[in-house]
Amino acid sequence: MEMNRRVCLEGFTHFDGNIDGKHIDSLKVYVLEEIKSTGAGACGGARTVEYRMRDSREVAARLVGLKFPAECDLTFGITSANRNGETVAELVITDIKPVGAKQFAKSA
């Protein structure tokens, strides 16, 4: 199952290299998300959320020249990951596409 979302991408980090003889190609993106009030608690504003992507060399190349924050379309997928011997569902990015040249204004 995949889902798409248009987001304000605040930045990214990319690593493509070897650690202890194992090749790693990993991308982390930082997305501005609105804090929505749920239940009895009061809250508001926005927060930065980190999402991960594997096998990301091609996508990272698309992001290198962007000025941040930037508007992007993210495609998410669900994979399974092994955590402490238990298989769990994990939300990961499968694609990122910058949207035109639109930039978000930085808040003061």
N, C-alpha and C positions, 0 to 999 in steps of 0.2 A: 504494500500500500504506500502510495506517495501523496504528499500534499505540497502545495506551493503557497508562498507568502511573500509579499513585497515588504521590505524592511529598511530601516536606517542602519546601515553597516558602519560601525564606528572605527573598525580597524581589524587587522589580522596578524597572525604569526604563522610562518611556514618553516618546517624543517624537512630537508631531503638529504639524508646521509646515512652513515653506518654508525651504530653503537654496539660495541662488543661483537662485531662481525655480523650483525643483523641489520638489513636495510630497513629504514623507516622513512616514510613519506607521509607527513601529518600536517594538517592545517587546522588552526583554531581561528574562528571568527567571533567578533564581539558585536552583538546586536543590541540596539536600544529598544527596550520593550516597556510598554505602559504597565504600571502597577494597578491592578483592578481590585476594588474593594470586594471582599467576600465575607459573608457572615456578619457578626456583630462588630468586628474591628473596623476602625477607620484608617484609611491609608490613601495615598495618591502619589502622583509623580511618575517617575520612570527609573528603570534600573538597567544595567548592562548585563546581558546573559551571554555566556560562552557556549558555542556549539563546535563540534569536531567533525572533521572529514578525513577519510583515508584516501590514499592513491590520488593525491591532489595537485601534482605538479602542474598540470594543464590549467586548472582553475586558479592556482596561485599566480600564474603568469598573467591572467586577465585582471587581477587585482593590483598588481605592482604599480601601475601608472595612475591609479585613482587618487583623487584628493578626498580625504575623509573629513566628516562623515559623508557617505554616499548612499544613494538609493539603489537597492539591488533586489532581484528576485531570487529567493532561495527555494530549492526543492529538498524536501525532507523525506527520509525513508526510515523504516524500522528494521533493525537487525537484531540478532541475538548475540549477547556477549557473556563470557564466563567470568563471574565475579565470586571469588571465594568458593569455587567449586559448584556454584549454582548458576544456571542459565537464566539470564534476565533479558528483557526487551530493552533496546537502546535506541533513542532517537538520534539519527545522524544526518548530516547534509550530504546529498548526492550530487548537487549541482548549484552553482552560483552564477548569475548573469547580471552584470551591471546594467542599469536602466539609463540609457542616454547619457547626458552630461549633467543631469539634475543633481545639485548638491543641497544638503540640508544645512540650515543656518545653525551655527553653534550658539548655545545659550550662554548668557553672560555669567 
